C-alpha cells in the first residue's frame, strides 16, 4: 500500500505542476 501512496503523491505533484500549462494551452487560441 506504500507504493500506492507514493504514486498518488507523484500524480498529484504532476497535476499541480502541469495544470497551468494545460490551461494556458487551451486558453491561448482564444486570446490570439
Contact map, one row per residue, 1 for C-alpha under 8 A:
11111000000000000000000000000000
11111100000000000000000000000000
11111110000000000000000000000000
11111111000000000000000000000000
11111111100000000000000000000000
01111111110000000000000000000000
00111111111000000000000000000000
00011111111100000000000000000000
00001111111110000000000000000000
00000111111111000000000000000000
00000011111111100000000000000000
00000001111111110000000000000000
00000000111111111000000000000000
00000000011111111100000000000000
00000000001111111110000000000000
00000000000111111111000000000000
00000000000011111111000000000000
00000000000001111111110000000000
00000000000000111111111000000000
00000000000000011111111100000000
00000000000000000111111110000000
00000000000000000111111111000000
00000000000000000011111111100000
00000000000000000001111111110000
00000000000000000000111111111000
00000000000000000000011111111000
00000000000000000000001111111110
00000000000000000000000111111111
00000000000000000000000011111111
00000000000000000000000000111111
00000000000000000000000000111111
00000000000000000000000000011111
